[in-house]
Amino acid sequence: MYTLVIKKKLSLLLGAAFVTLLTLSLVFYPQDGVAAAEQGLKIFWEVVLPSLLPFFVLSEIILGLGVVHFLGVLLEPLMRPLFNVPGVGAFALSMGLAAGYPMDAVITGKFRRGGLCTRIEGERLLSFTNTADPLFIFGAVAVGMFGRPDLGVILGIAHYLSSFTVGIIYKFYGRKEEGLVINEPPTTNQGGLIKRAVQALFAARAEDGRPFGRLMGDAVKESMSTLLTIGGFIMVFAVLVKILTLSGFLNLITPGLEMILNFFGIKANLAPALFNGILEIDLGTMAASKAQAPLTDCLIIASWIIAWSGFCVHGQVASVIHDTDIRMKPYFIARLLHAFLAACYTGLLFNTFKPVLAEVTGKFVAAGRFDPLARIVFSGQQLLIIIAILLGCSLLIYLSKRFTLVYITKEPKK
């Protein structure tokens, strides 16, 4: 107990010292700090706000109308055996895949507050639904940074394959602790799948009870509040990266990062890109694409950074789940595992598939990274496709189990 108190006090002192030094550094680098903040604000205002706001509002309305509960029952046959999470988790997965960081965390936080998942299930969801959207991987990184559309396929396959791998691994997370959970979400097994889904929709809508006008107003208000918080994180981390670079802090930790890279056989001059990526995803991937190193090494580091997502995204995730009992430690470990697996898959896939994938990504280039309207349309299409695929798989699993059960029941006794 005494050791725990000492650790908490030490963490408090270190945090206070770091924030104080950062504040003082703005006195020495005022112009650079303001320029970095303006750049962060520009990214938020021109890209993040217009492209994510519709999805935030949409998720709030869909949740209030009971549609998520409806989908949750239909998707339970897929999500429960595969990832050991409730069927509603497929909605978080779909929104995360379509809209990117930190959409999944926003949805997962809402699920936990509404009792649609337990704490352990929420932590499992965060472990594998926290992904970059395809438009960022194909448009921004592959085309905008590397200038190679074919690389988007390699990065995309590695990113999503490693994410699902983490989800399957985390299926076994918290099994012992689950026995202590009291607040289990209610379920029912009466009636067929469609009937139970409709019943869940009506029950959820009746429990919410808000008129549609109030529901829309609350959705816009809560969405704007969440997005402004995310915008604040983007600006703060833009300033943080700039100040740490100017103050020479990068030079202090570069030798350690170079040792890590050398251990894995990666070019040491990718250390600055790794440092930037640990803090912020866009800066890290951009630095990796411009580094004077073999393309394989640059891709591996970029893939690691995309999966890790940066402390900026981690802070956004922490901010949207702060009022729940979901813990950040399992999420943090999952990000390390996701990053490691993504880097390994990228190195494995690069030399194997690059000759045959050069023409696959043409349609992603036209969508663009920084056109909000194109991103909304593209992400919306992706969302519908993903949900349709998940629903199809779930229904196939359900029907196959029903068919097997009927066959066993009707089989004549010998």
C-alpha positions as CSV (number, residue, x, y, z in Angstrom):
1,M,0.0,0.0,0.0
2,Y,2.8,2.4,0.9
3,T,4.7,1.6,-2.3
4,L,1.5,2.4,-4.3
5,V,1.2,5.8,-2.6
6,I,4.8,6.5,-3.4
7,K,4.3,5.6,-7.1
8,K,1.2,7.8,-7.3
9,K,3.1,10.8,-5.8
10,L,6.0,10.2,-8.1
11,S,3.8,10.1,-11.1
12,L,2.1,13.3,-10.0
13,L,5.4,15.1,-9.5
14,L,6.8,13.9,-12.9
15,G,3.5,15.0,-14.6
16,A,3.6,18.4,-13.0
17,A,7.3,18.9,-13.9
18,F,6.6,17.9,-17.5
19,V,3.7,20.3,-17.9
20,T,5.6,23.1,-16.2
21,L,8.6,22.6,-18.6
22,L,6.3,22.5,-21.6
23,T,4.6,25.7,-20.5
24,L,8.0,27.4,-20.0
25,S,9.2,26.2,-23.4
26,L,6.4,28.1,-25.0
27,V,8.0,31.3,-23.6
28,F,11.3,30.4,-25.4
29,Y,9.6,29.3,-28.7
30,P,6.4,31.4,-28.9
31,Q,6.3,31.7,-32.7
32,D,6.9,28.0,-33.3
33,G,4.3,27.0,-30.7
34,V,1.7,29.3,-32.2
35,A,2.5,28.0,-35.7
36,A,2.1,24.4,-34.6
37,A,-1.2,25.1,-32.8
38,E,-2.5,26.8,-36.0
39,Q,-1.5,23.8,-38.0
40,G,-3.3,21.5,-35.6
41,L,-6.3,23.7,-35.7
42,K,-6.3,23.7,-39.5
43,I,-6.2,19.9,-39.6
44,F,-9.1,19.7,-37.2
45,W,-11.2,22.4,-38.9
46,E,-10.7,21.3,-42.5
47,V,-10.5,17.5,-42.1
48,V,-11.6,16.1,-38.7
49,L,-14.6,18.2,-37.9
50,P,-16.5,18.1,-41.2
51,S,-15.7,14.4,-41.9
52,L,-16.4,13.0,-38.5
53,L,-19.3,15.1,-37.3
54,P,-22.0,13.3,-39.5
55,F,-20.9,9.9,-38.1
56,F,-20.9,11.1,-34.5
57,V,-24.4,12.5,-34.9
58,L,-25.6,9.5,-36.8
59,S,-24.3,7.1,-34.2
60,E,-26.1,9.0,-31.4
61,I,-29.4,9.0,-33.3
62,I,-29.1,5.3,-34.3
63,L,-28.4,4.4,-30.7
64,G,-31.3,6.3,-29.4
65,L,-33.7,4.8,-32.0
66,G,-32.7,1.3,-31.0
67,V,-31.2,0.4,-34.3
68,V,-28.0,-0.6,-32.7
69,H,-29.8,-3.0,-30.4
70,F,-31.5,-4.5,-33.4
71,L,-28.2,-5.0,-35.2
72,G,-26.7,-6.4,-32.0
73,V,-29.1,-9.3,-31.8
74,L,-28.6,-10.1,-35.5
75,L,-24.8,-10.0,-35.1
76,E,-24.5,-11.9,-31.9
77,P,-23.9,-15.3,-33.6
78,L,-20.8,-13.8,-35.3
79,M,-19.3,-11.5,-32.6
80,R,-19.7,-13.8,-29.6
81,P,-17.9,-16.9,-30.8
82,L,-15.2,-15.0,-32.7
83,F,-14.3,-12.1,-30.4
84,N,-16.3,-12.9,-27.2
85,V,-18.1,-9.6,-27.3
86,P,-21.9,-8.8,-27.7
87,G,-23.4,-8.4,-31.1
88,V,-23.6,-4.6,-30.8
89,G,-19.8,-4.7,-30.9
90,A,-20.1,-5.1,-34.6
91,F,-21.4,-1.6,-34.8
92,A,-18.3,-0.2,-33.1
93,L,-16.2,-2.3,-35.4
94,S,-18.0,-1.1,-38.5
95,M,-17.8,2.6,-37.5
96,G,-14.2,2.2,-36.6
97,L,-13.3,0.6,-39.9
98,A,-15.3,3.2,-41.9
99,A,-14.5,6.5,-40.0
100,G,-11.2,5.6,-38.2
101,Y,-9.8,6.9,-34.9
102,P,-11.4,7.5,-32.4
103,M,-14.9,6.6,-33.6
104,D,-14.8,3.1,-32.1
105,A,-13.9,4.4,-28.6
106,V,-16.8,6.9,-28.7
107,I,-19.2,4.0,-29.6
108,T,-17.7,1.7,-27.0
109,G,-18.0,4.3,-24.3
110,K,-21.7,4.7,-25.2
111,F,-22.2,1.0,-25.0
112,R,-20.7,0.8,-21.5
113,R,-22.7,3.7,-20.2
114,G,-25.9,2.2,-21.6
115,G,-25.1,-1.3,-20.1
116,L,-24.8,-2.9,-23.5
117,C,-21.5,-4.4,-22.6
118,T,-19.6,-5.3,-19.5
119,R,-16.3,-3.6,-18.6
120,I,-14.3,-6.6,-19.8
121,E,-16.3,-6.7,-23.1
122,G,-15.7,-3.0,-23.5
123,E,-11.9,-3.5,-23.1
124,R,-12.0,-6.3,-25.6
125,L,-13.8,-4.1,-28.1
126,L,-11.3,-1.3,-27.7
127,S,-8.4,-3.8,-28.2
128,F,-9.3,-4.5,-31.9
129,T,-11.8,-2.0,-33.1
130,N,-9.4,1.0,-32.8
131,T,-8.3,1.1,-36.4
132,A,-7.4,3.7,-39.1
133,D,-9.9,4.2,-41.9
134,P,-9.1,2.9,-45.4
135,L,-9.0,6.3,-46.9
136,F,-6.2,7.4,-44.5
137,I,-4.2,4.3,-45.4
138,F,-4.8,4.3,-49.1
139,G,-5.1,8.0,-49.8
140,A,-3.0,9.9,-47.2
141,V,-0.2,7.4,-46.5
142,A,0.2,5.2,-49.7
143,V,-0.6,7.9,-52.3
144,G,0.0,11.3,-50.5
145,M,3.2,10.3,-48.6
146,F,4.8,7.4,-50.4
147,G,3.4,8.1,-53.9
148,R,2.7,4.4,-54.4
149,P,-1.0,3.4,-54.6
150,D,0.0,-0.3,-54.6
151,L,1.5,0.1,-51.1
152,G,-1.9,0.9,-49.7
153,V,-3.0,-2.7,-50.2
154,I,0.0,-4.1,-48.3
155,L,-0.5,-1.6,-45.5
156,G,-4.2,-2.1,-45.4
157,I,-4.1,-5.9,-45.3
158,A,-1.4,-5.8,-42.6
159,H,-3.3,-3.3,-40.5
160,Y,-6.7,-5.0,-40.5
161,L,-5.3,-8.5,-40.4
162,S,-3.3,-7.7,-37.3
163,S,-6.3,-5.9,-35.7
164,F,-8.5,-9.0,-36.1
165,T,-5.6,-11.1,-34.8
166,V,-5.5,-8.9,-31.6
167,G,-9.3,-9.3,-31.3
168,I,-9.1,-13.1,-31.4
169,I,-6.2,-13.1,-28.9
170,Y,-8.2,-10.8,-26.6
171,K,-11.1,-13.2,-26.8
172,F,-9.5,-14.9,-23.8
173,Y,-8.7,-11.7,-21.9
174,G,-10.5,-11.3,-18.6
175,R,-12.0,-14.8,-18.4
176,K,-11.3,-15.1,-14.7
177,E,-12.4,-11.5,-13.9
178,E,-15.7,-12.0,-15.8
179,G,-16.9,-14.2,-13.1
180,L,-16.9,-11.2,-10.7
181,V,-19.0,-9.0,-13.0
182,I,-22.5,-8.3,-11.8
183,N,-23.7,-5.8,-14.3
184,E,-24.3,-8.2,-17.2
185,P,-26.4,-6.9,-20.1
186,P,-29.8,-8.6,-20.2
187,T,-30.4,-11.1,-23.0
188,T,-33.3,-13.2,-24.2
189,N,-33.5,-16.4,-26.2
190,Q,-37.2,-16.5,-26.8
191,G,-38.3,-16.5,-30.4
192,G,-36.3,-16.5,-33.7
193,L,-33.4,-14.2,-34.5
194,I,-35.4,-11.6,-36.4
195,K,-38.2,-11.5,-33.8
196,R,-35.7,-11.0,-31.0
197,A,-34.0,-8.2,-32.9
198,V,-37.3,-6.4,-33.4
199,Q,-38.2,-6.8,-29.8
200,A,-34.8,-5.4,-28.8
201,L,-35.3,-2.4,-31.0
202,F,-38.8,-1.6,-29.6
203,A,-37.6,-2.1,-26.0
204,A,-34.5,0.1,-26.5
205,R,-36.6,2.9,-28.1
206,A,-39.2,2.7,-25.3
207,E,-36.4,2.9,-22.7
208,D,-34.9,5.9,-24.3
209,G,-38.2,7.7,-24.7
210,R,-36.9,11.0,-26.0
211,P,-38.9,12.7,-28.8
212,F,-37.0,12.7,-32.1
213,G,-36.4,16.5,-32.0
214,R,-34.8,16.3,-28.6
215,L,-32.8,13.2,-29.7
216,M,-31.3,15.1,-32.7
217,G,-30.5,18.1,-30.5
218,D,-28.8,16.0,-27.9
219,A,-26.9,14.1,-30.7
220,V,-25.5,17.4,-32.1
221,K,-24.7,18.8,-28.7
222,E,-22.8,15.7,-27.5
223,S,-21.1,15.2,-30.8
224,M,-19.8,18.7,-30.9
225,S,-18.6,18.5,-27.3
226,T,-16.7,15.3,-28.1
227,L,-15.2,16.7,-31.3
228,L,-14.0,19.9,-29.6
229,T,-12.2,17.7,-27.1
230,I,-10.6,15.8,-29.9
231,G,-9.6,19.0,-31.6
232,G,-8.0,20.2,-28.4
233,F,-5.9,17.1,-28.3
234,I,-4.8,17.5,-31.9
235,M,-3.6,21.1,-31.2
236,V,-1.9,20.2,-28.0
237,F,0.1,17.3,-29.5
238,A,1.0,19.4,-32.5
239,V,2.6,21.9,-30.2
240,L,4.1,19.2,-28.0
241,V,5.9,17.5,-31.0
242,K,7.2,20.8,-32.2
243,I,8.5,21.9,-28.8
244,L,10.1,18.5,-28.0
245,T,11.9,18.6,-31.4
246,L,13.1,22.2,-31.0
247,S,14.3,21.7,-27.4
248,G,16.6,18.9,-28.3
249,F,14.7,16.2,-26.4
250,L,14.7,14.1,-29.6
251,N,18.5,14.0,-29.5
252,L,18.4,12.6,-26.0
253,I,16.3,9.6,-26.8
254,T,17.5,9.0,-30.4
255,P,20.3,6.6,-29.3
256,G,17.8,4.4,-27.5
257,L,15.5,4.3,-30.4
258,E,18.4,3.5,-32.8
259,M,19.3,0.6,-30.6
260,I,15.8,-0.8,-30.8
261,L,15.7,-0.4,-34.6
262,N,19.1,-2.0,-35.0
263,F,17.9,-5.0,-32.9
264,F,15.1,-5.6,-35.4
265,G,17.4,-5.1,-38.4
266,I,15.8,-1.7,-39.4
267,K,17.8,1.3,-40.6
268,A,18.7,3.5,-37.6
269,N,18.0,6.8,-39.3
270,L,14.2,6.0,-39.0
271,A,14.5,6.9,-35.3
272,P,13.1,10.4,-35.7
273,A,10.1,9.0,-37.6
274,L,9.5,6.5,-34.8
275,F,9.7,9.3,-32.2
276,N,7.2,11.4,-34.1
277,G,4.9,8.4,-34.6
278,I,5.0,7.5,-30.9
279,L,3.4,10.9,-30.3
280,E,1.3,11.6,-33.4
281,I,0.3,9.4,-36.3
282,D,0.4,11.9,-39.2
283,L,3.8,13.3,-38.4
284,G,5.3,9.9,-37.9
285,T,4.1,8.4,-41.1
286,M,5.1,11.5,-43.0
287,A,8.6,11.3,-41.6
288,A,8.8,7.5,-42.3
289,S,7.9,8.1,-46.0
290,K,10.7,10.7,-46.4
291,A,13.4,8.9,-44.5
292,Q,16.6,7.9,-46.3
293,A,16.2,4.2,-45.8
294,P,15.1,1.0,-47.7
295,L,11.5,1.1,-48.7
296,T,10.8,-2.1,-46.7
297,D,12.1,-0.5,-43.5
298,C,10.1,2.7,-44.2
299,L,6.9,0.7,-44.7
300,I,7.4,-1.4,-41.6
301,I,7.8,1.7,-39.4
302,A,4.9,3.4,-41.1
303,S,2.7,0.3,-40.5
304,W,3.9,0.2,-36.8
305,I,2.9,3.9,-36.4
306,I,-0.5,3.5,-38.0
307,A,-1.4,0.6,-35.7
308,W,0.1,2.3,-32.6
309,S,-1.8,5.4,-33.6
310,G,0.2,7.8,-31.3
311,F,-0.3,9.2,-27.9
312,C,-2.5,11.9,-29.5
313,V,-5.2,9.3,-30.4
314,H,-4.6,7.5,-27.0
315,G,-5.5,10.8,-25.3
316,Q,-8.6,11.1,-27.4
317,V,-9.7,7.6,-26.5
318,A,-9.0,8.3,-22.8
319,S,-11.1,11.5,-23.0
320,V,-14.2,9.7,-24.5
321,I,-14.2,6.8,-22.0
322,H,-13.2,8.8,-18.9
323,D,-16.6,8.5,-17.3
324,T,-16.8,4.7,-17.6
325,D,-15.0,2.0,-15.8
326,I,-13.1,0.8,-18.9
327,R,-9.4,0.7,-18.2
328,M,-6.7,2.1,-20.4
329,K,-4.0,-0.5,-19.6
330,P,-5.5,-3.3,-21.7
331,Y,-6.0,-0.9,-24.5
332,F,-2.4,0.3,-24.3
333,I,-1.1,-3.3,-24.4
334,A,-3.4,-4.1,-27.3
335,R,-1.9,-1.1,-29.2
336,L,1.6,-2.4,-28.7
337,L,0.5,-5.9,-29.8
338,H,-1.3,-4.5,-32.8
339,A,1.7,-2.4,-33.8
340,F,4.1,-5.4,-33.5
341,L,1.9,-7.7,-35.6
342,A,1.2,-5.0,-38.2
343,A,5.0,-4.4,-38.7
344,C,5.6,-8.2,-39.0
345,Y,2.7,-8.7,-41.5
346,T,4.0,-5.7,-43.5
347,G,7.5,-7.1,-43.8
348,L,6.1,-10.5,-44.7
349,L,3.6,-9.2,-47.3
350,F,5.8,-6.6,-49.0
351,N,8.1,-8.8,-51.1
352,T,5.4,-11.5,-51.6
353,F,2.5,-9.4,-53.0
354,K,3.9,-6.1,-54.4
355,P,4.1,-7.4,-58.1
356,V,0.4,-8.3,-58.3
357,L,-1.2,-5.5,-56.4
358,A,-0.1,-2.4,-58.4
359,E,-3.5,-1.7,-60.0
360,V,-5.8,-2.6,-57.2
361,T,-5.8,0.8,-55.4
362,G,-6.7,3.1,-58.3
363,K,-10.2,3.8,-57.0
364,F,-8.9,4.9,-53.6
365,V,-6.7,7.6,-55.1
366,A,-9.6,9.5,-56.6
367,A,-11.4,9.7,-53.2
368,G,-8.8,11.9,-51.7
369,R,-7.7,12.4,-48.1
370,F,-8.5,16.0,-47.4
371,D,-11.8,16.4,-49.3
372,P,-14.4,16.1,-46.5
373,L,-17.3,15.4,-48.8
374,A,-15.5,12.7,-50.6
375,R,-14.4,11.2,-47.3
376,I,-17.9,11.2,-46.0
377,V,-19.3,9.5,-49.1
378,F,-16.5,7.0,-49.2
379,S,-16.7,6.2,-45.5
380,G,-20.5,5.9,-45.7
381,Q,-20.2,3.4,-48.5
382,Q,-17.6,1.5,-46.5
383,L,-19.8,1.4,-43.5
384,L,-22.8,-0.1,-45.4
385,I,-20.5,-2.7,-47.1
386,I,-19.0,-3.7,-43.8
387,I,-22.3,-4.0,-42.0
388,A,-23.7,-6.0,-44.9
389,I,-20.8,-8.4,-44.9
390,L,-21.0,-8.9,-41.1
391,L,-24.7,-9.4,-41.2
392,G,-24.4,-12.0,-44.0
393,C,-21.7,-13.9,-42.0
394,S,-23.7,-13.7,-38.8
395,L,-26.9,-15.0,-40.5
396,L,-25.0,-17.8,-42.2
397,I,-23.6,-18.9,-38.9
398,Y,-27.0,-18.7,-37.2
399,L,-28.8,-20.7,-40.0
400,S,-26.0,-23.3,-40.1
401,K,-26.4,-23.9,-36.3
402,R,-30.2,-24.1,-36.6
403,F,-29.9,-26.5,-39.5
404,T,-27.4,-28.7,-37.6
405,L,-29.7,-28.6,-34.5
406,V,-32.8,-29.6,-36.5
407,Y,-30.8,-32.4,-38.3
408,I,-29.5,-33.8,-35.0
409,T,-33.0,-33.6,-33.5
410,K,-34.7,-35.4,-36.4
411,E,-32.0,-38.0,-36.8
412,P,-33.6,-41.5,-36.1
413,K,-32.4,-43.2,-33.0
414,K,-30.5,-46.5,-33.6
